[in-house]
């Protein structure tokens, strides 16, 4: 692209940052405007920094979601050659299920090098006696977000476009965002839950999913011999153990409270349940010498933080499209590409969605040039 084009990305979660990186790679000059920026690790309405992030696709039969997840997997696979193992790492995954056929529709066996299916003996969860094992990826979310920002701000010959500019602002509408970049005629809306309330979006399909997790310190998980990711959802509730790569920090979960944001404070009883369930599934979380059969074993785990965050979901799935209706901002017509509503799959679909956004931006550019 010989001429630098201007794009405004609204939203600085993992989707907004990844879309901005893809657009910068393609030669677009990008400004990011958002209320919450990557430094805001304590903002509960900003889901990206709170997440336990792994690649465990639940796209099932949805071909669009499969394509996004597969593209992201391949990008992360490449990034393991660039990023250190405390930021991004392959590791074994163990998924407990209540039925043997629960994974029949899972499509990524070939991508991950195969899925082994067998009875869990002895079973840690009587309601989920079947075990599915494969290798996949886990991310250290805060450090990965820092890396994304560093690539956006990097001034080097790898990019034809200048470094991305960040602007903090409260935005009542997309049109108000356009005032921060007078040359931009294209906006990428990556506002997540914000798309519920933006005056010129107001998508009624967007809804929150409250999640409570516990961040713990497990020093033995810095060693690849011990690091492992676990997950199970069934009658016993949601249980997941997601290492932040091989940093020693591990996210334990959790809850999946659809449309429930009544309290953004951690519930002590839920924290206790999360810790007890985690020990039941993965006694290797305990330090050497701690008896996993002791009713108080869970108390020996070093808790770093109890977290509550809100995932931005959407009925019908993520909205990734070039809006057929433009908006008016400061006397000019501005087009909008939407990229929001991914729910709990933000990281594992991020590069796939960013690739689509890049294609949509190029399509918009071709149409714009054709009308000159």
C-alpha positions in Angstrom: 0.0 0.0 0.0 1.9 3.0 -1.3 -0.2 5.7 0.5 -0.7 5.7 4.3 -4.3 5.5 5.3 -5.8 6.5 8.6 -7.9 4.2 10.9 -9.3 4.9 14.3 -9.6 1.8 16.6 -12.0 2.3 19.5 -11.3 -0.1 22.3 -8.0 -1.3 23.7 -8.7 -4.9 24.8 -7.0 -7.8 23.1 -9.2 -7.5 20.0 -8.6 -3.8 19.6 -4.9 -4.2 20.1 -4.6 -7.2 17.8 -6.7 -5.4 15.1 -4.5 -2.4 15.4 -1.4 -4.5 14.9 -2.8 -6.2 11.8 -3.7 -2.8 10.4 -0.3 -1.3 11.1 1.3 -4.3 9.4 -0.8 -3.5 6.3 0.4 0.1 6.2 -2.5 1.9 8.0 -1.8 4.7 10.3 -3.7 3.8 13.5 -4.9 5.7 16.6 -6.4 3.8 19.5 -9.0 5.6 21.6 -10.4 3.9 24.7 -11.6 4.6 28.2 -9.6 1.6 29.5 -6.0 1.2 28.3 -3.7 -1.9 28.7 -2.1 -0.3 31.8 -5.5 -0.5 33.6 -5.1 -4.0 35.1 -7.6 -3.3 37.9 -10.5 -2.2 35.8 -13.2 -4.8 36.2 -15.2 -3.8 33.1 -12.0 -4.3 31.1 -11.9 -8.1 30.6 -8.6 -8.6 28.7 -6.2 -8.2 31.7 -8.2 -10.4 34.0 -8.4 -13.4 31.7 -6.9 -16.8 32.0 -6.0 -17.3 28.4 -5.4 -20.6 26.6 -6.2 -22.0 23.2 -9.1 -24.4 23.7 -11.5 -23.9 20.8 -15.2 -24.5 21.4 -16.1 -23.6 17.8 -17.5 -27.1 17.2 -19.4 -27.0 13.9 -19.3 -23.2 13.3 -17.0 -22.9 10.3 -16.4 -19.2 10.7 -15.3 -19.6 14.3 -13.2 -22.6 13.4 -11.3 -20.5 10.8 -10.7 -17.7 13.3 -9.4 -20.0 16.0 -7.2 -22.0 13.6 -5.6 -18.8 12.2 -4.9 -17.7 15.8 -3.5 -21.0 16.7 -1.0 -20.9 13.8 0.0 -17.3 14.8 0.6 -18.3 18.4 2.5 -21.3 17.2 4.8 -18.9 15.3 5.1 -16.6 18.3 6.5 -19.4 20.5 9.7 -18.9 18.5 9.7 -15.2 19.5 8.2 -14.9 23.0 9.8 -16.5 26.0 8.1 -19.5 27.7 6.9 -17.4 30.7 4.8 -15.4 28.2 3.6 -18.1 25.8 4.1 -21.8 26.1 2.9 -25.2 24.8 1.8 -27.6 27.5 -0.4 -30.7 28.1 -4.1 -30.1 28.4 -6.5 -32.4 30.3 -10.2 -31.9 29.8 -12.7 -33.8 31.9 -16.1 -34.6 30.5 -19.3 -36.4 31.5 -19.9 -38.2 28.2 -17.5 -40.0 25.9 -18.9 -38.4 22.8 -18.6 -34.8 24.1 -15.5 -34.3 21.9 -16.9 -36.0 18.8 -17.5 -32.6 17.3 -14.1 -31.2 18.3 -12.3 -30.5 15.1 -8.8 -29.5 16.1 -7.2 -32.8 16.8 -5.0 -32.6 13.6 -4.1 -29.0 14.4 -2.9 -30.0 17.9 -1.3 -33.2 16.9 -4.1 -35.5 18.1 -6.5 -35.9 21.0 -6.2 -38.9 23.3 -9.6 -40.1 24.8 -9.8 -42.5 27.7 -11.4 -43.1 31.0 -10.1 -41.0 33.9 -8.7 -43.6 36.3 -8.9 -42.8 39.1 -11.4 -40.0 38.3 -11.0 -36.8 40.2 -14.6 -35.9 39.3 -17.2 -38.6 39.5 -19.6 -36.5 37.4 -16.9 -36.3 34.6 -15.2 -39.6 34.3 -13.9 -39.3 30.8 -10.6 -37.6 30.0 -9.4 -35.9 26.8 -5.7 -35.0 26.4 -3.8 -33.0 23.9 -1.1 -30.3 23.7 -2.0 -26.6 23.2 -1.0 -23.1 24.3 -1.3 -20.9 27.4 -0.6 -17.2 27.6 0.6 -14.9 30.4 -2.1 -12.3 29.8 -0.4 -9.1 31.3 2.9 -9.8 29.6 1.3 -10.7 26.3 -0.7 -7.4 26.3 2.6 -5.6 27.1 4.2 -7.3 24.1 1.3 -6.2 21.8 1.6 -2.6 23.0 5.4 -2.7 22.4 4.8 -3.9 18.8 2.3 -1.1 18.3 4.6 1.6 19.7 7.8 0.2 18.1 9.4 2.6 15.6 11.3 0.3 13.2 11.7 -0.6 9.6 9.5 -3.6 9.9 6.5 -1.3 9.6 5.8 1.2 6.8 3.2 2.9 9.0 4.2 5.1 12.0 3.8 3.9 15.7 0.3 3.6 17.0 -0.9 6.5 19.1 -3.0 5.8 22.3 -5.6 8.3 23.6 -7.6 7.8 26.8 -11.2 9.2 26.5 -14.7 8.4 27.7 -16.7 8.0 24.5 -20.5 8.3 24.4 -20.5 7.4 20.7 -18.3 6.3 17.8 -18.9 9.7 16.3 -17.4 11.4 19.3 -14.3 9.1 18.9 -13.7 10.4 15.4 -12.9 13.9 16.7 -9.6 12.5 18.1 -8.4 11.7 14.6 -9.6 14.3 12.0 -8.1 12.4 9.0 -9.7 9.1 9.8 -12.6 8.0 7.6 -12.7 4.4 9.0 -13.4 3.3 12.6 -12.9 -0.2 14.0 -15.4 -0.7 16.8 -13.7 -3.1 19.3 -15.5 -1.8 22.4 -16.8 -5.1 23.7 -19.6 -4.4 26.2 -19.4 -0.7 25.2 -21.4 -1.6 22.1 -24.4 -1.9 24.4 -24.4 1.8 25.3 -22.7 3.7 22.5 -25.3 6.1 21.1 -24.7 5.1 17.5 -24.4 1.3 18.1 -26.7 0.3 21.0 -26.6 -3.4 20.1 -29.3 -5.2 22.2 -27.6 -8.6 21.6 -24.6 -7.7 23.7 -24.6 -9.0 27.2 -22.1 -9.5 30.1 -20.8 -12.7 31.6 -19.4 -12.3 35.1 -16.5 -14.4 36.0 -14.7 -14.9 39.3 -11.2 -16.4 39.4 -8.3 -16.8 41.8 -4.7 -16.0 40.8 -2.3 -18.2 42.7 1.5 -18.8 42.9 2.6 -22.3 42.0 6.4 -22.1 41.7 6.7 -25.7 40.4 4.6 -24.7 37.4 7.7 -22.8 36.0 9.1 -26.2 35.1 7.7 -27.7 31.9 7.7 -31.1 33.6 4.8 -30.0 35.9 3.0 -27.3 33.9 -0.5 -28.5 32.8 -3.8 -26.9 31.8 -7.1 -28.4 33.1 -10.7 -27.8 32.3 -14.1 -29.3 33.1 -17.6 -28.0 32.9 -20.5 -30.2 34.1 -22.9 -30.8 37.1 -20.0 -30.0 39.4 -19.8 -26.5 37.8 -17.0 -24.9 35.9 -13.4 -25.9 36.9 -10.4 -24.6 35.1 -6.7 -24.4 35.9 -4.9 -22.1 33.4 -1.2 -21.5 33.9 0.1 -18.1 32.8 2.5 -19.9 30.5 5.4 -21.0 32.5 5.6 -18.0 34.9 4.5 -19.8 38.0 1.3 -17.8 38.2 -1.9 -19.8 37.6 -5.5 -18.7 37.1 -8.0 -20.9 38.9 -11.7 -20.8 38.1 -14.3 -20.2 38.1 -17.8 -18.9 37.4 -19.8 -18.2 34.3 -22.6 -15.9 35.5 -24.6 -14.9 32.4 -26.1 -11.4 32.6 -25.1 -11.1 36.2 -23.2 -8.1 37.2 -25.0 -7.5 40.6 -21.7 -7.6 42.4 -18.2 -7.1 41.1 -16.7 -8.0 44.5 -15.1 -11.5 45.0 -17.3 -13.9 47.0 -15.2 -15.7 49.7 -17.3 -18.9 49.5 -16.7 -19.0 45.7 -13.0 -18.5 46.2 -12.9 -21.4 48.7 -14.9 -23.6 46.2 -12.5 -22.8 43.4 -9.4 -23.7 45.5 -10.9 -26.9 46.7 -12.0 -28.0 43.2 -8.5 -27.2 41.8 -6.8 -29.4 44.4 -9.2 -32.2 43.7 -8.4 -32.1 39.9 -4.7 -31.2 40.2 -3.1 -32.2 43.5 0.3 -31.2 42.0 -0.8 -27.6 42.8 0.2 -28.3 46.4 3.7 -27.9 47.7 5.7 -31.0 48.5 4.7 -32.5 51.8 1.1 -31.2 51.8 -1.4 -34.1 52.0 -4.0 -33.7 49.1 -6.5 -35.7 51.1 -6.4 -33.2 54.0 -9.6 -31.1 54.1 -7.5 -28.0 54.7 -5.0 -28.7 51.9 -6.4 -25.9 49.7 -5.4 -23.4 52.4 -1.7 -24.0 51.7 -2.0 -22.5 48.2 -0.6 -19.0 48.0 -3.3 -16.7 46.7 -2.0 -13.6 44.9 -5.4 -12.1 44.0 -9.1 -12.8 43.8 -10.5 -11.4 40.6 -13.9 -10.5 39.2 -14.2 -9.5 35.6 -16.9 -9.2 33.0 -16.7 -10.9 29.6 -18.3 -9.2 26.6 -20.6 -11.7 24.9 -23.2 -11.4 22.2 -26.2 -13.4 21.1 -25.5 -15.0 17.8 -21.7 -14.7 18.3 -19.2 -12.0 17.5 -20.0 -9.2 15.2 -17.3 -8.8 12.6 -18.5 -6.9 9.6 -18.3 -3.6 7.6 -21.4 -1.7 8.7 -23.7 -0.9 5.7 -24.5 2.5 7.4 -21.8 5.2 7.8 -21.8 7.7 10.7 -21.5 11.5 10.5 -18.7 13.0 12.6 -17.5 16.6 12.4 -19.2 17.1 9.0 -17.5 14.1 7.4 -18.7 10.6 6.6 -17.0 7.8 8.5 -17.3 4.1 7.8 -17.3 1.5 10.6 -16.0 -2.0 10.9 -17.4 -3.9 14.0 -15.3 -6.4 15.9 -16.9 -7.2 19.3 -18.9 -9.7 21.2 -16.4 -12.6 21.3 -17.3 -13.6 24.9 -14.7 -15.8 26.6 -12.9 -16.6 23.3 -11.1 -13.2 22.9 -7.5 -14.4 22.9 -7.9 -17.7 21.0 -9.8 -15.9 18.2 -8.0 -12.6 18.3 -5.6 -13.0 15.4 -8.3 -14.6 13.2 -10.7 -11.7 13.8 -7.9 -9.2 13.2 -7.1 -10.9 9.9 -10.8 -10.5 8.9 -10.8 -6.8 10.0 -7.7 -6.2 7.8 -9.4 -7.8 4.9 -12.5 -5.7 5.5 -10.4 -2.5 5.7 -8.7 -3.3 2.4 -12.1 -4.0 0.8 -13.4 -0.6 2.1 -10.3 1.1 0.8 -10.8 -0.4 -2.7 -14.4 0.8 -2.7 -13.4 4.2 -1.6 -10.7 4.5 -4.3 -13.2 3.4 -6.9 -15.4 6.3 -6.1 -12.7 8.9 -6.4 
